[in-house]
Amino acid sequence: MLQFNKNHIFGNLIYCMNFMKKTPLFVLFLLLLLSSCVTQKDLIYLQNDGTSPSTLPINEIQNKPYRVQTNDMLSIRVKTVDPKINELFTLTTNNQSGMMQQAEQGLYFSGYNVDSQGFIRLPVIGKMSVIGMTLDEIRDQIENKLLEDYVTEESNLFVTVKMAGIRYIINGEIGSPGINFIYNDKATIMDAIANSGDITMLGNRKEVMIYRQFPYGTETYSIDLTNINAMNSPQFFIQPNDFIYVKPLKQKTLGTGTTGIQTITTIISVVTLLTTTFLLINR
């Protein structure tokens, strides 16, 4: 069996401590490692730094209705006393048991797509321009066209127009990266993140990137989700086909750990390796 010499062990420890005291670079390296753990302020969403009121006014962006763009998918339903008209606008999907049912997921695939010119094609009505219009304006236009040529006031016409889901792509330090959908007319970036499994501990919440498509090109935005003022940003509400990228924190590149315990463990390992190497060289 190996015999341990206590005096030798204590002597090495004292030597290592003296080595650390006399080496400014080593101390600097320790400070660098200690600063690499992820702090609580880096993880908490929508923090109030004391300069913002406890109650934020409703953002003007929240009150603005969404205006339809190219590649949007619309869900349009028409109800009248005429079953033939109803059938034309009824979108159904077959499930595995063969029963017909209305499904939100099916609406995305069988809804009405806004083409690159801003048009949709509707039964009976045909081609109709909807680019830049609100959902209420599209509904009114469909009602007027049907009342003009196909139905009467006595038919109890009822039209609903909704977004058939908001499609977005999210990547980077996120729980479930990929193409996701939110089946609502409006959604915030917090909805998108929650729908995608939340940002990981190594994700940079202070610089979340949004790449947004427009007919004239792509615009890039950055939003700080740790600041409560992000709720007042025009980019807080996502739009269909947004690409969201969550950057990694520098701690991921350094590989020193995300918590204090992980960082200390890394420090101990590095210290042990350095001192052992130094002692072996000078033995």
Secondary structure as the mmCIF struct_conf table of DSSP 4:
data_model
#
loop_
_struct_conf.conf_type_id
_struct_conf.id
_struct_conf.beg_label_comp_id
_struct_conf.beg_label_asym_id
_struct_conf.beg_label_seq_id
_struct_conf.end_label_comp_id
_struct_conf.end_label_asym_id
_struct_conf.end_label_seq_id
HELX_LH_PP_P HELX_LH_PP_P1 LEU A 2 PHE A 4
HELX_RH_AL_P HELX_RH_AL_P1 LYS A 6 LYS A 21
TURN_TY1_P TURN_TY1_P1 LYS A 22 LYS A 22
HELX_RH_AL_P HELX_RH_AL_P2 PRO A 24 LEU A 34
TURN_TY1_P TURN_TY1_P2 SER A 35 SER A 36
BEND BEND1 CYS A 37 CYS A 37
HELX_LH_PP_P HELX_LH_PP_P2 VAL A 38 THR A 39
HELX_RH_3T_P HELX_RH_3T_P1 GLN A 40 ASP A 42
TURN_TY1_P TURN_TY1_P3 LEU A 43 LEU A 43
BEND BEND2 TYR A 45 LEU A 46
STRN STRN1 GLN A 47 GLN A 47
BEND BEND3 GLY A 50 SER A 52
BEND BEND4 SER A 54 THR A 55
HELX_LH_PP_P HELX_LH_PP_P3 LEU A 56 ASN A 59
HELX_RH_AL_P HELX_RH_AL_P3 GLU A 60 ASN A 63
BEND BEND5 LYS A 64 LYS A 64
HELX_LH_PP_P HELX_LH_PP_P4 PRO A 65 TYR A 66
STRN STRN2 ARG A 67 ARG A 67
TURN_TY1_P TURN_TY1_P4 THR A 70 ASN A 71
STRN STRN3 MET A 73 LYS A 79
BEND BEND6 VAL A 81 VAL A 81
HELX_RH_AL_P HELX_RH_AL_P4 PRO A 83 LEU A 88
TURN_TY1_P TURN_TY1_P5 PHE A 89 PHE A 89
STRN STRN4 THR A 93 ASN A 94
TURN_TY1_P TURN_TY1_P6 GLN A 96 SER A 97
BEND BEND7 GLY A 98 GLY A 98
STRN STRN5 MET A 100 GLN A 101
HELX_RH_AL_P HELX_RH_AL_P5 GLU A 104 SER A 110
BEND BEND8 GLY A 111 GLY A 111
STRN STRN6 TYR A 112 ASN A 113
TURN_TY1_P TURN_TY1_P7 SER A 116 GLN A 117
BEND BEND9 GLY A 118 GLY A 118
STRN STRN7 PHE A 119 LEU A 122
TURN_TY1_P TURN_TY1_P8 PRO A 123 ILE A 125
STRN STRN8 GLY A 126 SER A 129
TURN_TY1_P TURN_TY1_P9 ILE A 131 GLY A 132
STRN STRN9 THR A 134 THR A 134
HELX_RH_AL_P HELX_RH_AL_P6 LEU A 135 ASP A 149
TURN_TY1_P TURN_TY1_P10 TYR A 150 TYR A 150
HELX_RH_3T_P HELX_RH_3T_P2 GLU A 153 SER A 155
STRN STRN10 PHE A 158 MET A 163
BEND BEND10 ALA A 164 ALA A 164
STRN STRN11 ILE A 166 GLY A 172
BEND BEND11 GLU A 173 GLU A 173
STRN STRN12 ILE A 174 ILE A 174
BEND BEND12 GLY A 175 SER A 176
STRN STRN13 GLY A 178 ILE A 182
BEND BEND13 ASN A 184 ASP A 185
STRN STRN14 THR A 188 THR A 188
HELX_RH_AL_P HELX_RH_AL_P7 ILE A 189 ASN A 195
TURN_TY1_P TURN_TY1_P11 SER A 196 GLY A 197
STRN STRN15 ILE A 199 ILE A 199
TURN_TY1_P TURN_TY1_P12 MET A 201 LEU A 202
STRN STRN16 GLY A 203 PHE A 214
TURN_TY1_P TURN_TY1_P13 PRO A 215 TYR A 216
STRN STRN17 GLY A 217 ILE A 223
TURN_TY1_P TURN_TY1_P14 LEU A 225 THR A 226
STRN STRN18 ASN A 227 ASN A 227
HELX_RH_3T_P HELX_RH_3T_P3 ILE A 228 ASN A 232
BEND BEND14 SER A 233 SER A 233
HELX_RH_3T_P HELX_RH_3T_P4 PRO A 234 PHE A 236
STRN STRN19 PHE A 237 PHE A 237
TURN_TY1_P TURN_TY1_P15 PRO A 240 ASN A 241
STRN STRN20 ASP A 242 PRO A 248
HELX_LH_PP_P HELX_LH_PP_P5 LEU A 249 LEU A 249
HELX_RH_AL_P HELX_RH_AL_P8 LYS A 250 LEU A 254
TURN_TY1_P TURN_TY1_P16 GLY A 255 GLY A 255
BEND BEND15 THR A 256 THR A 256
BEND BEND16 THR A 258 THR A 259
HELX_RH_AL_P HELX_RH_AL_P9 GLY A 260 ILE A 281
TURN_TY1_P TURN_TY1_P17 ASN A 282 ASN A 282
#
